[in-house]
Amino acid sequence: MAKVIVPKGDYIKFLGTAGARFVMIKQLRSSGGLWLSSSGTNVLIDPGPGSIVRCAKSRPRLDPSRLDAIILTHCHLDHAGDINVMIEAMTEGGFKKKGVVFAPPEALTDGSVIFRYLRDFPAKIVTLSPRKKYKVGDFSFETSMPHIHPITTFGLKFRIKDTSVALLTDTRYFPELKNFYKADILIIAVVFAEPRPGIDHLSLPEAANLIKEIKPRKAILTHFGMTMLKAGPQKSSEELSRKLGIVVQAAYDGMKIEF
């Protein structure tokens, strides 16, 4: 068995940067979510399909049994496809009742995302509400207002060390976004290269407007759809940096931000 080396420090690691259906289905980018470590607390956000594989392939390897919490921003497959296997892994097959799962209400309804037999495995399952603060270990976070998306969706805001971090997940653009997501680092899901009326995802021009209004120290683009991949996330981020005078970076699978 391969030795698992536990990464130390405070960091965010991108286990995947795939957005929407086709990039996920074709695995043109991975869809494993975000792993973050803050003051010794390990949290996995949005474990989409392949999350457990990305943990095993990370260098150094990430050990899901050391997770303290799993957070779902919403219950679409590209964000929640591996939630059940990650609950199994966090609780070591249910033999250790540990960890907290934070999820919107749809995760626990009939025909739900979280299997019924797994619901007693974690120490607790918490149903998320809008504009509320939550805590696990030394890590705390706040949910956003409901996003404009086909199902209940919340973004997140938290701190790692002295840095505020905002995760702006899937939504249609609306003006109130700029108020909640003020932070030092803005991680923003950008599915489309150009606006797609009637589809509740952000486009690159809309993301640019939000970055301009929020003025983070650094913005990180992620969750790319097909049109963003064709446009080139790296090229797009460099153009935005020049245009806005703000550091904009395109995330890539396996990227790590250390604090």
ZAMARGU-4260 file (C-alpha; in steps of 0.2 Angstrom, whole numbers, plus 5000, padded with zeros to 4 digits):
<rodrens>
0) 5000/5000/5000 | 5006/5017/4995 | 5011/5028/5010 | 5000/5043/5013 | 5010/5059/5017
5) 4999/5071/5025 | 5002/5089/5018 | 5005/5102/5031 | 5001/5120/5032 | 4986/5130/5026
10) 4981/5129/5008 | 4968/5126/4995 | 4970/5113/4982 | 4960/5112/4966 | 4956/5093/4963
15) 4946/5098/4948 | 4942/5113/4937 | 4928/5106/4926 | 4912/5115/4924 | 4895/5110/4917
20) 4891/5094/4909 | 4902/5090/4894 | 4919/5095/4901 | 4914/5084/4916 | 4908/5069/4905
25) 4923/5070/4894 | 4935/5073/4909 | 4943/5087/4899 | 4946/5094/4916 | 4944/5084/4932
30) 4929/5087/4943 | 4935/5083/4960 | 4931/5099/4969 | 4942/5109/4982 | 4952/5102/4996
35) 4956/5115/5009 | 4966/5114/5025 | 4965/5128/5038 | 4973/5127/5056 | 4973/5108/5055
40) 4955/5106/5049 | 4953/5098/5032 | 4937/5102/5022 | 4932/5095/5005 | 4920/5107/4995
45) 4910/5100/4980 | 4917/5082/4977 | 4911/5079/4959 | 4915/5063/4949 | 4932/5057/4952
50) 4936/5066/4968 | 4942/5051/4977 | 4953/5047/4962 | 4961/5064/4962 | 4964/5063/4981
55) 4974/5046/4978 | 4983/5054/4963 | 4988/5070/4972 | 5006/5072/4976 | 5008/5071/4991
60) 4992/5060/4992 | 4977/5067/5001 | 4969/5055/5014 | 4950/5057/5014 | 4949/5048/5031
65) 4957/5064/5038 | 4943/5075/5032 | 4933/5084/5046 | 4920/5091/5034 | 4912/5090/5017
70) 4902/5105/5010 | 4890/5104/4995 | 4886/5121/4987 | 4872/5113/4978 | 4867/5095/4972
75) 4871/5095/4953 | 4881/5080/4948 | 4897/5089/4943 | 4898/5096/4962 | 4891/5081/4971
80) 4894/5065/4961 | 4907/5058/4973 | 4898/5064/4989 | 4893/5046/4995 | 4910/5038/4992
85) 4919/5053/5001 | 4907/5051/5016 | 4912/5032/5016 | 4930/5037/5015 | 4929/5051/5029
90) 4921/5039/5041 | 4932/5024/5036 | 4917/5014/5029 | 4906/5020/5044 | 4917/5012/5057
95) 4922/5029/5064 | 4907/5041/5067 | 4916/5057/5063 | 4915/5072/5052 | 4901/5084/5047
100) 4892/5085/5030 | 4885/5102/5026 | 4873/5102/5011 | 4857/5110/5004 | 4840/5102/5008
105) 4839/5093/4992 | 4853/5082/4997 | 4842/5073/5010 | 4825/5072/5001 | 4818/5056/4992
110) 4828/5052/4977 | 4842/5062/4985 | 4860/5064/4983 | 4866/5057/4999 | 4861/5038/5001
115) 4850/5035/5015 | 4861/5021/5023 | 4875/5033/5024 | 4866/5047/5034 | 4871/5039/5051
120) 4890/5038/5046 | 4895/5056/5049 | 4894/5063/5066 | 4882/5076/5059 | 4873/5081/5044
125) 4869/5100/5043 | 4856/5107/5031 | 4863/5124/5024 | 4853/5140/5025 | 4856/5157/5017
130) 4867/5170/5025 | 4872/5159/5040 | 4888/5155/5049 | 4895/5138/5052 | 4910/5131/5061
135) 4919/5114/5061 | 4935/5112/5071 | 4945/5129/5069 | 4937/5132/5052 | 4922/5143/5050
140) 4912/5149/5034 | 4897/5159/5029 | 4884/5155/5016 | 4878/5167/5003 | 4861/5173/4998
145) 4852/5160/4987 | 4860/5160/4969 | 4849/5160/4954 | 4851/5142/4948 | 4839/5128/4945
150) 4841/5121/4963 | 4846/5128/4980 | 4864/5135/4978 | 4875/5144/4990 | 4892/5152/4988
155) 4904/5152/5003 | 4915/5165/5012 | 4929/5160/5024 | 4946/5165/5031 | 4962/5155/5030
160) 4975/5164/5042 | 4972/5182/5039 | 4966/5180/5021 | 4947/5181/5017 | 4942/5169/5003
165) 4926/5169/4993 | 4919/5155/4982 | 4907/5161/4970 | 4899/5145/4963 | 4886/5142/4949
170) 4873/5156/4947 | 4866/5168/4934 | 4873/5186/4936 | 4863/5197/4948 | 4869/5214/4955
175) 4869/5208/4974 | 4883/5196/4971 | 4896/5210/4972 | 4891/5214/4990 | 4892/5197/4997
180) 4908/5192/4988 | 4920/5205/4994 | 4936/5196/4999 | 4955/5196/4997 | 4954/5181/4985
185) 4939/5178/4974 | 4937/5160/4967 | 4924/5162/4953 | 4915/5149/4942 | 4916/5154/4924
190) 4907/5142/4913 | 4904/5152/4897 | 4916/5163/4886 | 4901/5173/4881 | 4884/5176/4889
195) 4871/5163/4887 | 4854/5170/4890 | 4842/5159/4899 | 4856/5148/4906 | 4860/5151/4925
200) 4879/5151/4924 | 4892/5165/4923 | 4901/5170/4907 | 4918/5178/4906 | 4912/5196/4903
205) 4900/5194/4918 | 4915/5188/4929 | 4925/5202/4923 | 4912/5215/4929 | 4911/5206/4946
210) 4930/5206/4948 | 4930/5225/4943 | 4917/5229/4956 | 4923/5218/4970 | 4942/5222/4968
215) 4949/5207/4976 | 4968/5206/4978 | 4967/5191/4967 | 4954/5183/4957 | 4955/5164/4952
220) 4944/5158/4937 | 4938/5140/4938 | 4924/5128/4933 | 4926/5130/4915 | 4914/5124/4901
225) 4918/5120/4883 | 4918/5138/4877 | 4930/5143/4890 | 4942/5129/4886 | 4941/5134/4868
230) 4945/5152/4872 | 4959/5147/4883 | 4958/5150/4902 | 4976/5156/4904 | 4975/5168/4889
235) 4958/5174/4896 | 4965/5177/4913 | 4980/5186/4907 | 4969/5198/4896 | 4958/5202/4911
240) 4973/5205/4922 | 4979/5218/4909 | 4962/5226/4907 | 4957/5227/4925 | 4974/5230/4934
245) 4970/5215/4946 | 4979/5199/4947 | 4968/5186/4938 | 4973/5168/4937 | 4966/5153/4928
250) 4965/5138/4940 | 4972/5121/4933 | 4969/5103/4940 | 4981/5101/4955 | 4984/5119/4958
255) 4988/5123/4976 | 4987/5140/4985 | 4997/5141/5001 | 4994/5154/5015
</rodrens>
